[in-house]
C-alpha cells in the first residue's frame, strides 16, 4: 500500500512538472491567433476571433527565411563536426591505454563543468580573423558541445569488444578502415542521440550568435525573434506566431526521435 501511495505521489509531481513546461507553450500557441488587444493580456483563454493573418504577416517577412537558412546551415554543420571529431576522439581514447590520452579525456570531462568565457572567445576569434563568420560560430558550438559527445561515446565504446579490432587488424585492416567501416556503424544509436541533442542546443541558443555574429544577415532564427519583438512590440499576436514557427520544427523532431535520445543515453551510461 505504501508503494502504491509513493507511485501516486510521483505521478502527481510528474504531472505538475509537465504542466509547468506545457503551459508556456500553450500560452504562446493560443495567443498567436489573437488580435492586438487580446494577445497583450497573455491569457490562456481561446481567442474571441481567430486571427490567422498573424502567420501570414510573419511569412511576408524576408528575415524569417534567412534566419531559417542560417540556423539550418549552422546546426547541420555543427552536428557533422561534433559527430566526426567526437567519434574519432572516443575511438582513440578508449582503445589506447595511454596516460596522455587519459589526461585528454579528463580535459574533455572538465569541459562539461567549466562554463564558457565569452570575452576570451571573442578575443581569440578576432586574433584569428574569423570573427563574425559562419566558420567561427560552427567552431564555437563544436568546441562547446564536443565534451558531452566524447563522454557519451567513450562510455558506449567500452561495450564494443577489443577482439573485434584485433581480428580486423590481423586480416590487414588499417586503423582508419577499422574506425570507418566497423566501429562507426556500431555507434549509430549514440550518434543519433548526440545529433538530436546538438541540433536542439544550437537551434535554441541565443547568446552564441548574439555575441559572436556581428552581421545581421547571418543571424540565426532565434536572434530574428529578438529583432522581431522590437519591430512588433505592439502586436504580440504576430510575435507569438513567429515563436510558434521557430519552435515547431525542432519540437517535432524531438518528439519523433525522443526514444532514440533515451536509448542512447541509457546505453552510454549503463555500458560505461
C-alpha positions in Angstrom: 0.0 0.0 0.0 2.9 2.3 0.9 4.5 1.6 -2.5 1.2 2.4 -4.3 0.9 5.8 -2.5 4.5 6.6 -3.4 3.8 5.9 -7.1 0.7 8.2 -7.0 2.7 11.0 -5.4 5.4 10.6 -8.0 2.8 10.7 -10.8 1.2 13.9 -9.3 4.6 15.5 -9.1 5.4 14.5 -12.7 2.1 15.9 -14.0 2.7 19.2 -12.1 6.2 19.5 -13.7 4.8 18.7 -17.1 2.2 21.5 -16.7 5.0 23.9 -15.8 6.6 23.1 -19.1 3.5 22.8 -21.3 1.6 25.9 -20.0 4.0 28.4 -21.6 3.8 26.6 -24.9 0.0 26.6 -24.7 0.0 30.3 -24.0 2.2 31.1 -27.0 0.1 28.9 -29.3 -3.3 30.3 -28.2 -2.1 33.9 -28.2 -0.6 33.5 -31.7 -4.2 33.5 -33.1 -5.4 36.6 -31.1 -5.6 40.2 -32.1 -3.5 43.1 -30.7 -5.5 43.8 -27.6 -6.2 40.1 -26.6 -2.7 38.9 -27.1 -1.3 41.7 -25.0 -3.2 40.2 -22.0 -1.1 36.9 -22.2 -4.1 34.9 -21.3 -4.8 31.1 -21.7 -8.4 31.5 -23.0 -9.3 30.8 -26.6 -9.4 33.9 -28.9 -12.8 35.6 -29.4 -11.8 36.0 -33.0 -9.2 33.8 -34.7 -6.6 35.9 -36.5 -4.8 33.6 -38.9 -3.4 36.7 -40.6 -0.7 36.8 -37.9 1.0 33.8 -39.6 0.6 35.4 -43.0 2.2 38.6 -41.7 5.2 36.6 -40.4 5.7 34.7 -43.7 5.8 38.0 -45.5 9.0 39.0 -43.6 12.1 38.1 -45.6 14.2 37.8 -42.4 12.4 34.6 -41.3 13.6 32.7 -44.4 17.1 34.0 -44.0 17.0 33.1 -40.3 15.8 29.6 -41.0 18.5 29.1 -43.6 21.3 30.3 -41.3 20.0 28.1 -38.4 19.8 25.0 -40.6 23.2 25.6 -42.1 24.9 26.1 -38.8 23.0 23.3 -37.0 23.7 20.7 -39.6 27.4 21.5 -39.9 27.9 21.5 -36.2 26.2 18.1 -36.0 28.6 16.8 -38.6 31.7 18.2 -36.9 30.7 17.1 -33.4 29.8 13.5 -34.5 33.0 13.2 -36.6 35.5 14.6 -34.2 33.9 13.1 -31.1 33.7 9.6 -32.6 37.4 9.7 -33.7 38.5 11.1 -30.3 36.4 8.4 -28.4 37.8 5.6 -30.6 41.4 6.6 -29.8 40.9 7.4 -26.1 39.0 4.2 -25.4 41.2 1.9 -27.4 44.6 3.1 -26.2 45.6 2.9 -22.5 47.8 5.9 -22.7 48.4 8.4 -19.9 48.4 11.3 -22.3 45.0 10.2 -23.7 43.6 9.7 -20.3 44.6 13.2 -19.4 42.9 14.4 -22.7 39.8 12.6 -21.7 39.7 14.3 -18.3 40.1 17.6 -20.0 37.0 16.8 -22.1 35.2 16.0 -18.8 36.2 19.4 -17.4 34.6 20.9 -20.5 31.3 19.7 -19.2 31.8 21.6 -15.9 33.7 24.8 -16.8 31.4 27.5 -18.2 32.3 29.2 -21.5 34.1 32.5 -21.1 32.8 34.7 -23.9 35.3 37.6 -23.7 38.4 35.4 -24.4 36.5 33.6 -27.1 35.7 36.9 -28.9 39.4 37.9 -28.5 40.6 34.6 -29.9 38.3 34.8 -32.9 39.4 38.3 -33.5 43.1 37.3 -33.4 42.3 34.5 -35.9 40.5 37.0 -38.1 37.4 34.8 -38.3 35.0 36.7 -36.0 31.6 37.2 -37.4 31.8 34.3 -39.9 29.8 31.1 -40.1 33.0 29.2 -39.5 33.7 30.9 -36.2 30.2 30.1 -34.9 30.4 26.5 -36.1 33.8 26.0 -34.4 32.5 27.7 -31.2 29.5 25.3 -31.0 31.7 22.3 -31.8 34.1 23.2 -29.0 31.2 23.7 -26.5 29.3 20.5 -27.4 32.3 18.2 -28.0 32.9 17.2 -24.3 29.3 15.9 -24.0 29.6 13.8 -27.2 33.0 12.4 -26.2 31.8 11.5 -22.7 28.8 9.6 -24.2 30.7 7.9 -26.9 33.6 6.7 -24.7 31.2 5.1 -22.3 29.4 3.3 -25.1 32.6 2.1 -26.9 33.5 0.2 -23.8 30.8 -2.3 -24.8 32.5 -3.0 -28.1 34.9 -5.9 -27.6 38.6 -5.3 -28.4 38.7 -8.7 -30.0 36.9 -7.2 -33.0 39.7 -4.7 -33.5 42.4 -7.4 -33.2 40.6 -9.7 -35.7 40.3 -6.9 -38.2 43.9 -5.8 -37.9 45.1 -9.4 -38.3 43.2 -9.5 -41.6 45.2 -6.5 -42.8 42.6 -3.8 -42.0 44.0 -0.3 -41.5 43.1 1.8 -38.4 41.1 4.3 -40.4 39.2 1.5 -42.2 38.6 -0.2 -38.8 37.1 3.1 -37.5 35.1 4.0 -40.6 33.7 0.6 -41.6 33.4 -1.3 -38.3 33.4 1.0 -35.3 31.3 3.9 -36.7 28.3 1.8 -37.7 28.2 0.3 -34.2 28.0 3.8 -32.8 24.9 4.7 -34.8 22.4 4.7 -31.8 24.6 7.0 -29.7 25.4 9.2 -32.7 21.6 9.8 -33.3 21.3 10.8 -29.7 24.3 13.2 -30.0 22.8 14.6 -33.2 19.5 15.4 -31.7 20.9 17.0 -28.5 23.4 19.1 -30.6 20.7 20.2 -33.0 18.4 21.3 -30.2 21.2 23.1 -28.4 22.4 25.0 -31.4 18.9 25.8 -32.7 17.7 27.2 -29.4 20.9 29.1 -28.4 20.7 32.9 -28.3 24.0 34.1 -26.7 26.4 32.5 -29.1 25.1 34.3 -32.3 24.3 37.4 -30.2 27.9 37.9 -29.1 29.8 36.3 -32.0 27.8 37.2 -35.1 28.0 40.9 -35.9 26.5 40.7 -39.4 22.7 40.7 -39.1 22.4 38.9 -42.4 24.0 35.9 -40.7 21.7 35.9 -37.6 20.0 32.7 -36.7 16.3 32.3 -36.3 16.4 32.8 -32.6 18.1 36.2 -33.0 15.4 37.1 -35.6 12.9 36.7 -32.8 14.8 39.3 -30.8 14.7 41.7 -33.8 11.0 40.8 -34.5 9.9 41.7 -30.9 11.4 45.2 -31.3 9.5 45.7 -34.6 6.2 44.3 -33.4 6.3 45.1 -29.7 2.7 46.5 -30.0 1.4 43.3 -31.7 2.2 40.3 -29.5 -0.1 38.1 -31.7 2.3 38.3 -34.6 5.3 37.8 -32.2 3.8 34.7 -30.8 3.0 33.4 -34.3 6.7 33.9 -35.1 7.7 32.0 -32.0 5.4 29.1 -32.9 7.1 28.8 -36.3 10.5 28.8 -34.7 9.7 26.2 -32.0 7.6 23.9 -34.2 10.4 22.2 -36.3 12.7 21.4 -33.5 9.9 20.3 -31.2 8.5 17.9 -33.9 12.0 16.4 -34.4 12.4 16.0 -30.7 9.0 14.3 -30.2 9.6 11.9 -33.1 13.1 10.9 -32.0 12.9 11.1 -28.2 13.0 7.3 -28.0 16.5 7.4 -29.6 17.6 10.0 -27.1 16.6 7.8 -24.1 18.1 4.7 -25.7 21.4 6.4 -26.5 21.8 8.0 -23.0 20.9 4.7 -21.3 23.3 2.7 -23.4 26.1 5.2 -22.8 25.6 5.2 -19.0 25.0 1.5 -18.4 27.8 0.3 -20.7 30.2 2.9 -19.5 
